[in-house]
């Protein structure tokens, strides 16, 4: 079958429109808060992609929700997704190519399309503008300025320049605000351990700036390529070509600057690796603001756009949001390869509802001493250490891992069932393993400082040991200050009403922690102390978000009957997680009520969003 040539974003949008996946809005829409709120609400109802043709203060149309549903994501890549999966299968088991030669031959054109190609010019070279001419998207009321939310940030190693040694990543970009010189400087938010950080380090060693290009738009495959967790040294341009179905054309120059020829927009410039400026705040994917901190600066040399350019954007906030689909499609493509990368690991799931990095679930092998009278986690701890040594998985704050041998049908994507499995088996005197004073996600403010906090591995192996209470005993007898108690799931109780006391090491939990191990509260395995128990226990997503985005393991985990033995911490009774908001936490994201009312009007009968929202 001959695939249609959908090389530009405009062509992809036309294809989506033919498939009834896109709606066009012609009324004026404000990029300051209003467009973002529309996007969030359209995503929540599983709505279509939205093309905003009339953007206030900007001549370029904007499009959002391209990846808003898995159905639409698969539709965009329907001609290439199977072939990409086949390439992954061949990498896992090369012998499968001999077993199914015809199917393997079908992936050959995809493999050939993986090599990027140099071109002298392209649509991106046609027009030049200023940063101020770009859509100035502001998503949340306290954002520090306008941001690019779907950037493809391209960089090269100053010591080994070239397309095949390049990195394409999605790192947020601040276009305005703070101390940035208008039209001349923009902010780049990335961590030094990410691939662009490797290029940053090489530039420091070489004592010179490195070139960076920021692409916006083009084929949606390039957006997805920018977030793919590829092995170090493998160019994302290769994956983008495989998924797009054609070689990615790159305009290159003698100074090693590079532009994606089919991009809708491109910003080119240099980064001085020794210079930083304040970036943020920004409403981020944990559901809170990431605050103002120093990050690298791009010195802007030029801004380009293609004819008929369209600005794609997304909005992040408390999950799930549109970026949830990125995680789902990445798992669909790369999930089968996990066991070949991390020995003994069958499956890994970064829980989106908990903000992705705060909570990681995994299924691993437990084959050590299979004849032992009491099976306990041993090999699982080796698996856990390996997981925490892998790329972005290293940002995990809580890692809960279960033994495949105890239930071969266990899947960590079935979160409720996974928790039940673990809570019936994990022994709090033995199976809690902390890493303290270590690095955590830059966006997580629960730790002891910027990028600093702790990790906890909970490992569960062996037979069921505990029954899980699923209702509150009539004579529970909690401290008098507890104003509400709710069962979040069998074995998990959420309580509220205890006052947070910053100057006390037990965070105001003394009465609860003083209860004896014989007390009825110990029929539960976990007690979560929250600001609002009713909210936190209302849904699984609420429980996951509250518990794991508002606690740091070393600082906020306690237990009834707790002890330290040979520097190992454990408890003989219920595990207590303090998930109350602390003074050092970042503020949560709250929408502007006036903007909410304006979107309500657009969704009212006769409005352009009626029938969509």
Secondary structure, 3 states (H helix, E strand, C coil): CCCCCCCCHHHHHHHHHHCCCEEEECCCECCECHHHHHHHHHHHCCCCEEEECCECCCCCEEEECCCCCHHHHHHHCCCCHHHHHHHHHHHHCCCHHHHCHHHHHCCHHHHHCCCCEEECCCHHHCEEECHHHCCCCECCCCCCCCEECCCEEEECECCECCHHHCEEECCCEECCCCCCCCCCEEEECCCCCCHHHHHHHHHHHHCCCEEEEEEECCCHHHHHHHHCCCCCCCCHHHHHHHHHCCCCEEEECCCCCEEECCCCEEEEEEEEEEEEEEECCEECCCCEEECCEEEEEEEEEEEEECCCCEEEECCCCCCCCCCHHHHHHHHHHHHHHHHHHCCCEEEEEECHHHCCCCEEEEEECCCCCCCCCCCCCCHHHHHHHHHCCCHHHHHCCEEEEEEHHHCCCCCCCCHHHHHHHHHCCCCCCCCEEEEEEEECCCCCCCCCECCEEEEEEEEECCCCCCCCCCCCCCCCCCCCCCCEEEEEECCEEEEECCCCCCCCCCCCCHHHHCCCCCCHHHHCCEEEECCCHHHHHHCHHHHHHHHHHCCCHHHHEEECCEEEECCEEEECCCEEEECCCCCCCCCECCCCHHHHHHHHHHHCCCCCCCCCC
